[in-house]
Amino acid sequence: MKSIILLFLGVAMVNVTADNASFDFGSGKNQINNWSVISDNVMGGVTTSKLEYTENTMVLSGNISLANFGGFASVKTAFGQFDLSPFKGVKIRFKSTNQKFAFTLEDKKNWTLPNFKGNFSSSKPDTWEETILYFKDFKEYRIGEPTGNKLEETSLKNMVRLGIITTEKKEGPFSIEIDYVEFVK
C-alpha cells in the first residue's frame, strides 16, 4: 500500500522541476490527467461539477449553488511536494464562461488552515487566453475569506497541493477549459 501511495504522489509531481515546470493537460500520451475535482459538496453544499479530459485539455464545468452555504468548485493535484521557489509565477492558457477563478497554492494538508490564491478571469468569454499570475501578488485566504496577508517567498519551497477554484460565489453554470499551467522564472 505504501508503494502505491508513493507511486501516486510521484506521478502528481512529475512535471514540476526547475527544468520542466508545467502541467500539459489532456488524455494523450505524456499529458497530465490526474487532477481531481473538489466542490462544496465536501462541506454540505450542492454545487454540481464534473472534470473531463479532452485530447489536449482539462475541462471543469457545472452549476454553482449557494444553497447550504456552498458556492465553489475546484480541481486540485494530489498531495505531494512542490518546490516553486525557483519561479516568479504561473502562466495559464484557458478559456472560460460565467465565473472568476483563482490558482491556488497550499502549504498545509489541513483545509481549515490558510492557503494562497492568485485571481484571474476571462476578458472574452469562451476565447483562448493566457494570463500570468505572479506569486508576489498571491493573497492568503482561510476557508475562502482573505486574511490580509500575502504569500511569503519562503513558503514557495514547501507547497503540498496546487489547484484552480471558482471564486465569485455566483450561482449558475460555469466552465473553464485549461490547456496548460506553466511556472515562469
N, C-alpha and C positions, 0 to 999 in steps of 0.2 A: 504494500500500500504506500509506504514512504517513497518508494521508487517512482510510482505512478504520479504522486503529488509533485515530486521534484521534476519529473519529465514535463508535466503540465506547466509548471512555473517557467521552465526553460523555454518552452515554446512561446509563452506570453511575452518574454523579453528578448527574443532572438534578434530583433532588428533595432534595438536601442543601444547602440555603442557609439563611441566617439567618431568612428569611421563610417558607419552606416546607420544613420539615425532617422528611420522612417517606418511608417506603417502604410503599406500599399495594399488597400483592401480589395477583396474580390474572391471569387470561387476558383480562379485559375491557379495553376501550379505556382508555388512560391509566393502566393499572396496571403495576406492576413485575413482569417475568417473565424477568429476565436474570441471576439469580444462578446460580452453578454448584456442583455437588456435588464435594466432595473428601473422600475417605476414606483409611484406612490403606493402601489399595492402592498409593498413590504411594510407599510405603516397604516394599512386600513383604507387607503384611497381606492378609487375605482377608475382611474385613468386606464385606457386600453392602449397598448403599444406592442409593436412587433418589430423584429430585426430580421432583415433579409440580406443576402449577399448576391449581387449580380456577378457577372463575369469579372467586372473591374471596379466595383464599388460596394459600399455598405449602405443600406437604407434603413433608417429608423423612422417609423411612421405610426400614427394612431390618432387618438382623440383625448385631449386633456380634459379632465373633470376636476372641479374644485370641491366636489362632494366629499364628506368625511375628512376635511382638512387636507385634501390632496392637491395635485396641481403640477406634477413633473413626470418626465420620462427621461431615461438616460441610457447610454451604452458605456461599458467600462471594460478595462482589461482585467485579467485575473490578478490576484495579489502576487507581487514579485518584488524585485529590487530594480529601481530605475535611477541611474545616476545621470541627472540632467545638468550637472554643474558645468560641463564644457559648452553649454548652449546659452544663447541670449533669449530665445523664444521659440515659438512653434508656428509653422505655416500650415494652413488647412485649405484644401481645394474642395469646395462644396457647392451644393445648390439646395435651397430650402424654400418652404412656404409657411406662412402664417405663424411664426414663432421666433423668439430670440433665443440664443443659445450661449453656452459657455464651455470652454475647455477646462477640465478640472484636473487638479493635482492633489493627491492625498499622500501625506507622510505618516499617517497612522491608520491602523486597520479598524479602529472603533469609529463607526459612522457618526456618533454623537460629538466627536472631537472636531475641531476646525479643519477645513480643507481650503483650497485656494482656487479661484476662478478668474479666467480671462474671458470677458464677454465679446460676442460677435453676433452679427445678424446680416441678413441679405439686404443689399441695396436694390436689387431687382429680383422679385420672386421667380423661382424656377429657372434661374440662369446660372451657369457655372461662374464661380468667383473664387479668388484666392484672397486670404487675409493672413496677416502676420500678427500674432499676439506676443508682445514682449513680456518676459517674466517680471520685469520691474514694475509693470502695470497690474499684475495679478493682485487681487484683494482676498483677504481671509473671510470665510463665512463659517458660521456654526449653525447647523440644521437650517440652511437656507437664508439665514439672516447675517448681514455684514457685521463684522466686529470692529471695523475701523482700522485694522492692522493690514499691512502689506506682506507679501511673500518675501522672506529674507533669503538672500543668496545662498546662505549656508544650508538651508533646507533642501535645495535642489539636489544635493548629493544622495538624499535618502528617501526618495519617493517610493511608495509601495503600490500605487494604483493610479491610472490615468483614465480620463473619460470625457464624454460630451453630454451635456444636460440641457434640457429646456429651462428657461429662466424667468419668463414673464408671468407665469401663472394666469394665462389667458385661456378660457375654455374654448374648445373647438378642435377641429382637425389640424394636424401638423405633419410635416415631412421634412427630413433632411437626408440628402444623399451625399456621401463622403467618398471622394476618390482616394485621397491620401492625407496623412498627417506627417509632416517632416519637421524635425528640430533644426533650428538655424543657429549658426555661430555669429 
